[in-house]
Amino acid sequence: MKTKSTTTVDQMFRAFSDRTRLRILSMLYRSQAGQGELCVCEIVGVLAAPQPKVSRHLAYLRKAGLVETRREGLWMYYRLAPARNAFHQKLLDCLGCCFDDVPQLARDAKKLKQNPGCCS
């Protein structure tokens, strides 16, 4: 029988198992050093993916408890959720040390810096 914490752990691992979601998490992790959040249009611009697809991935990350949202007018902003427990903190720590070794994530970070976004 699964407990709520087991289900949450399963959801977090599933969230990390998708390449697009990892790219999103990487961008949000890196944005913490700057403004701390990204508009969905900025994420769409970097991923070069349709907005509905990106929104579905962001909804999955939110359901897994990995991201939080803030609405401002027409725009939705996303940021990493603070760690709720030691396991969640270890996953966040992994974001910082593991992503530097993945070339696609470095390209995403560079593109994010160059892209002013649609809501700037």
C-alpha positions as CSV (number, residue, x, y, z in Angstrom):
1,M,0.0,0.0,0.0
2,K,1.4,3.4,-1.0
3,T,1.5,6.2,1.5
4,K,1.2,9.9,0.7
5,S,5.0,10.3,1.1
6,T,5.7,7.3,-1.2
7,T,3.4,8.8,-3.8
8,T,5.1,12.1,-3.6
9,V,8.5,10.5,-4.0
10,D,7.2,8.5,-7.0
11,Q,5.9,11.8,-8.5
12,M,9.2,13.6,-8.0
13,F,11.2,10.8,-9.6
14,R,8.8,10.7,-12.6
15,A,9.1,14.5,-12.8
16,F,12.9,14.2,-13.0
17,S,12.6,11.3,-15.6
18,D,11.5,13.5,-18.5
19,R,14.0,15.5,-20.5
20,T,11.7,18.5,-21.0
21,R,10.9,18.7,-17.3
22,L,14.6,18.4,-16.5
23,R,15.3,21.3,-18.8
24,I,12.6,23.4,-17.1
25,L,13.9,22.5,-13.6
26,S,17.4,23.5,-14.7
27,M,16.2,26.9,-16.0
28,L,14.2,27.5,-12.8
29,Y,17.2,26.5,-10.7
30,R,19.5,28.8,-12.5
31,S,16.9,31.6,-12.3
32,Q,17.1,31.5,-8.5
33,A,20.4,33.3,-8.7
34,G,18.7,36.1,-10.7
35,Q,15.1,37.1,-10.6
36,G,14.1,33.8,-9.0
37,E,11.2,33.1,-11.3
38,L,10.4,32.7,-15.0
39,C,7.4,33.6,-17.0
40,V,5.9,30.7,-19.0
41,C,6.7,32.6,-22.2
42,E,10.4,32.7,-21.3
43,I,10.4,28.9,-20.9
44,V,8.5,28.4,-24.1
45,G,11.1,30.6,-25.9
46,V,14.0,28.6,-24.7
47,L,12.5,25.2,-25.3
48,A,11.0,26.2,-28.7
49,A,8.0,24.0,-27.8
50,P,4.3,24.8,-28.0
51,Q,2.9,26.7,-25.0
52,P,0.3,24.0,-24.2
53,K,3.0,21.3,-24.1
54,V,5.2,23.4,-21.8
55,S,2.2,24.2,-19.6
56,R,1.4,20.5,-19.2
57,H,5.0,19.8,-18.1
58,L,4.8,22.8,-15.6
59,A,1.5,21.4,-14.3
60,Y,3.1,18.0,-13.7
61,L,6.0,19.7,-11.9
62,R,3.6,21.7,-9.7
63,K,1.6,18.5,-8.9
64,A,4.8,16.8,-7.8
65,G,5.5,19.8,-5.5
66,L,8.6,20.9,-7.3
67,V,7.4,24.3,-8.6
68,E,5.2,27.1,-7.4
69,T,3.3,29.7,-9.4
70,R,2.4,33.3,-9.2
71,R,-0.1,35.1,-11.5
72,E,0.4,38.7,-12.5
73,G,-2.2,39.9,-15.0
74,L,-2.1,37.7,-18.0
75,W,1.3,36.2,-17.1
76,M,2.0,33.1,-15.0
77,Y,5.4,33.0,-13.3
78,Y,7.1,29.8,-12.0
79,R,9.8,29.2,-9.4
80,L,11.3,26.2,-7.7
81,A,9.3,25.2,-4.6
82,P,11.3,25.3,-1.3
83,A,12.2,21.9,0.0
84,R,9.5,20.3,2.2
85,N,11.8,17.5,3.5
86,A,15.3,16.1,3.4
87,F,14.6,14.0,0.2
88,H,13.2,17.1,-1.6
89,Q,16.3,19.1,-0.5
90,K,18.6,16.4,-1.9
91,L,16.9,16.6,-5.3
92,L,17.3,20.3,-5.3
93,D,21.0,19.9,-4.5
94,C,21.3,17.5,-7.3
95,L,20.0,20.2,-9.7
96,G,22.9,22.4,-8.8
97,C,25.7,19.8,-9.2
98,C,24.5,17.5,-12.0
99,F,23.2,19.9,-14.6
100,D,26.6,21.5,-15.4
101,D,27.6,18.2,-17.1
102,V,24.7,18.2,-19.6
103,P,25.5,20.3,-22.7
104,Q,21.8,20.9,-23.6
105,L,21.2,22.5,-20.2
106,A,24.2,24.8,-20.7
107,R,22.8,25.8,-24.1
108,D,19.4,26.5,-22.5
109,A,21.0,28.7,-19.8
110,K,22.8,30.7,-22.5
111,K,19.6,31.0,-24.6
112,L,17.7,32.1,-21.5
113,K,20.2,34.9,-20.8
114,Q,19.9,36.1,-24.4
115,N,16.0,35.9,-24.5
116,P,14.3,38.9,-23.0
117,G,11.0,37.0,-22.8
118,C,7.6,38.2,-24.0
119,C,6.5,40.0,-20.8
120,S,9.6,42.1,-20.2
